């Protein structure tokens, strides 16, 4: 069990959890009437948090890896025809510019999503390596067009970058095809505004002292917005393997008791 837990900690999750603070926020429709109001709140939040001393990166994400489970969405990939009776599923992730840098994702090709990928810009998509392996068949993914959903008239995104695989649903779970879109562009193409999201903040040292000034920023922007589920990414990783860690601790305790009983007896 000790080896099992040690091996789990050694698994490459696809991101760098060191010195990253996370928290859950929401922008309910009762407070923010439309997607533009949500986008303005998110942009100003990132601008102010990014300017705090010690902050080296900040971003927003719909579902935090190893904390919030992710589902998939059917996609249509230019030049790829799925085999009969099969689909083209891909886990979907919606992020803000700056998320990849704050989480330390590895850029394999192209570029990350940026502030240029806003509600007015050309629709841009970043995919993971597994997406390329499954649907590109050795072709260069950059510049390929992807439709989200099965509707033939849905808007087309262009792949602008490829990132390393992230083990989102568990350190031992299979890595699936995954795509990333910016929150503003996703709201434009799908009509689905991301109102609940996690803020991730990368610090040059221990990130916990950043909590107080971040709370103050949120209160200044809108005092009605609660902050929940405050954790470091290191804590998120530990929580994702809580069961084997508990079993290891229990077996270690029994082993020590057995040793003591054998010594006394």
C-alpha positions, 0 to 999 in steps of 0.5 A: 500500500505504501508503494501504491500511494507513492506511485500515485503521487509520482503519476504525471497529472499533466499540471503543476500543483505547486503554489497554486490556490483554488476557490469556487465562484459563481456569477448567478443570473440574478446578479449578472443578466447576460454573458457580457456582464459575466465576462466583464466580471471575470475579466476584471477579477483576473486583472486585479488578482493578477496584479497582486504581489507574488502572483505569477499567473491566474485563470478561470476554469469550468471544472477543476482537474481532480475536483470536478468531474467532466463529461464529454461532448460529440464533435465533428473533426475536419477530415475524420470520419468515425467508424460505423456505429461509433461517435467522436466524443471529447471531454469539454473544458472551458477556461479563461486566458491565463489558465494554462500558464497558471496550472503549468500545462505543457504546450506541445504545438501552436499556442495557448488561448489568449485575450485575443480569443474573445467574443469578437475574435475567430473561434479558437480551440486547444486540444490535448495530445489524446485528441490528436492521436484519436482524430488526426491520424498523423495529420498536423492538427493546427488549423483543422476545423472542429464543430462542437455538437452534431448539428451540421450548421454549428459554428466551427472552431480552428485548432490553434494549439495542442497541450499535454494530457491532463488526468482530470477525472482521476490519477488512475483513470484513462485519459480521453480526448479533450478540447479547451475553449475560452469562456466568452467564445463558448458562450457565443457559439453554444449560448452556454454562459459559464456561471460557475467556475474555479479561480486558480492562482499561481504564486511565487511562494506559499499561496495561502496568504493571497486568500485575504486580498482575493476575498477583498477583490471579490467583495469590491466587485460584488459583495453578493458573490460567495467564495467556496471550496478554498484549497491548494492544488496540492490538497486537491491532489491529495484528496483525489487519492484519499481512499488508498491513503486511508488504507495505507494509514490503517494498515500501517497502524495495524502493522505497528500494533502487531509489532508491539504485541509480538514484542510484548508477547 
